[in-house]
Amino acid sequence: MSADDAPARLGDDRAQRSVVRRRAAFAVLTLVVLAGTVWYGVSELQRARAEQSAPSQVDVADGILDAPHVLFRSTAPGDLYGHAAAVALDDLSGPREVTSVVCDRVSSDGTTTVCLRTDRGVVTTYEAEVLDAAWRTTATWPLPGIPSRARLSPDGLVATTAFVTGHSYSQTGFSTETTVHRVDGTDVSGNLEDFTLLADGERVAPVDRNVWGVTFVDARHFYATVQSRSLGHTWLVRGDLEERTLVTVLDGVECPSLSPDGTRLAFKHDAAPAGSATAHWTPAVLDLASLEVTVLDAEERNVDDQITWLDDATLLYGLARDDEPETTDVWSLPADGTAPPEVAIPQAWSPSVVR
Amino acid sequence: MSGLVRAVPGDAGQPIRTAPEATPQTPEPRPPRRPDAARRRAGRVPSTVVTLGVVSFLTDVSSEAVTAILPLYVTAALGLSVVAYGVVDGLVQGAGALVRVAGGWVSDRTDRPKWVAAVGYGLSALTRVGLLFATGLPAIASLVVTDRVGKGVRTAPRDALIAAAANPRNLGRSFGVHRALDTAGAALGPLLAFAVLWAIPDGWTTIFVISLGAAVLGVGALVLLVPDLRPRQAAWLRAHRTRQDRGLPKCKGCTCDAPGAAALTAGGRPFSWSFLRGGATVRLLLVAGVLGLLTVGDGFVYLALQDRDGFATQWFPLLYVGTNAVYMLLAAPAGRLADRLGRARVLVWGHALLAGAYVCAAAPFSGAATTVTALVLLGAFYATTDGVLSALTSALVPTAVRGTAIGTAQTVTAVARMAASAGFGVLWYATGRVDALWIAAGALLVAVPVCAYLVRGGRLEPAAPAEETTA
């Protein structure tokens, strides 16, 4: 080639040295990052092993499941974390009977129990399980995503809500899948999103509708939430399993829960100022006869749970602890909002009242 | 001259030095020197492309590990509902698309794609530090948004870097190799995250630490190992120095000889939006838009499969891993195929595979066979379209506007696909899932031949300067 090759080669040499230096720097960086990550991972693994095998610090008693009780998911750290457990209805903060069943959400009527769980592994799957009074499995079916709500009706119907989540940048958001099964595992409804949605008598079909939070009225009717962000509504709907319809009742009602006497619905009311990106949910009660809403702002924290009625005058719901988020407490609040909330069952989640 | 060569070290030197062999209009026969070596080099994917693939691999391990467990983290560890998380996700879809064009534009204007990409990768890496300390949903939401902005910024300059480093003849294969590595990271990340949660039930922080480590290594690999390619400057050098080397007058009927040095420091031909007026570019964007409008999200295919049979429900969380695995395996071969048969042709006919996936999801045969076939077709669809689109675009437009053009083509596709998903959702509820899928498959089977006609006869293959006539 020509004479100007020489300076070019000189430049090449210098560039070559720079490349070697950069490669060495990258090798050092790799070593540092790997060593740091592995060290942290191993120490966390040891800590987790120690915590998991440590006995849970809870008072344990027998025979609670034979009397009226509240069944829940125990969130006391230690070897019993995540197990379904029960406390006596007349001594909520007292000792608990712990079962061998592990659940994310649990709902029970005393003879039948529904347990939604995450089967962790390299392949994480989710399932719903129905158990009989002796805690034997009678039916299971797969869930498409993270278990969120479970409700069992006295008529042998099971409503489950799972979050089907986006997994990649290209996917659009999330969706819920809410279905109703019979306790023997047969599918009654399919995805409730496929029911005909009637808003003020008109059939509407917003693309982004999601259905969740079923509460049963009887063997055929239920209440639930239907949300469509594009339409800007979060409706309370009354569903009909035979007609396969969802009829809107009221806007702004989320995650309803029917009172034992069937006259009121407890729900999450979004008290965040209009236009804010995130919701702030406050418990509220709707009188079904007058459609009058009482917002229970004695509870100032953000409550994200499907509320349960302890009795006709008291609500129960779970809240994570600020300082130890894996541990939750079940709180109680008078349904008329006249007194502040207090801890009903410490270290518990997903309460279900069995009378 | 040495200073100029140093500005484009390593692989960047390759195109310049090999330019006499690769420049098409060369009237003389090829220099007889080392023809075998040259051919072998042309068949190989440049190390810069592989390094960029490794950068993407690490970054995808980092981001997908977090993305996969974020809903669980928000619900299980923070005690919030995923409904709240959905809000976050919806907010950022549009913003990400616009940032893509901007990232390409800045990289073209500055002629520094590496550093624009580094800003994007760095931004995402910073959000991993944030995750270690974030506790509330607003904090996590803003981190997710920042991460997506980072992804938007880096994509177009990164693809411009690949285009600059690759041999124009095997551009498709280079993009394919990059996408294979990228997708491997996207598949590995979630598996890694779930493996950690399996071993450490509350191992969120461990996942975030691993994610941070992978992101830091990704940025480190980019900054330390990828040469600072200056595509515009290199193109200028290629055009001018080679003519000089060949003893030709520096320019043929142009005036660029006079301001030589000034033009060099400015980085060659300046950026101009006029590429958007070029007939071929418009045609490409039109085809990408039309096909994008018929590409409904994979989410719908998965949901349809899951509605139909229990097999898909049980493995629902894994369906996308299957798709990604196929995509990963086929990306490089599909890119090679595109180089041979024509990139536009492969891009267009790849959408027939998507129609096949819809048919599998709509067909009344439930069970593992149709589910697996649908996943294979989806993966093959991505392999024949994603990297190929970038390869096609970067070969079609002048070097000076490559980043912007790639960003624009990707944005057109992304926005069209978003619209498709919204529209398909309406159809899904109006006609039921089976009919909706048949309609989408039918529309695709009409659109594909039409688009194939639009791009017939190599209409979207590059004009002379970028492609070897003998290829």
Interface residues (C-beta under 8 A of the other chain):
Chain A: M1 S2 D4 P7 A8 L10 G11 D12 R14 A15 Q16 S18 V19 R22 R23 A25 F26 L29 T30 V33 L34 G36 T37 Y40 G41 E44 L45 A48 Q52 Y81 D104 T118 R120 G121 V122 V123 T124 T125 Y126 W141 P142 L143 P144 G145 I146 S148 F163 V164 T165 G166 H167 S168 Y169 S170 Q171 T172 G173 F174 S175 T176 G190 N191 E193 D194 A205 V207 D208 R209 N210 W212 Q227 R229 A277 T278 A279 N302 D304 G318 L319 A320 P325 E326 T328
Chain B: M1 S2 G3 V5 R6 P9 G10 G13 S63 E64 T67 A68 P71 L72 T75 A76 A77 L78 G79 L80 S81 V82 V83 A84 Y85 G86 V87 V88 D89 G90 L91 Q93 G96 T135 L137 P138 A141 R148 K151 A186 P190 L191 F194 A195 V196 L197 W198 A199 I200 P201 D202 G203 T205 T206 V209 I210 G213 V216 L217 G220 A221 L224 L225 D245 G297 D298 G299 L303 Q306 D307 G310 T313 Q314 W315 F316 P317 L318 Y320 A414 R417 M418 S421 A422 G425 V426 W428 Y429 A430 G432
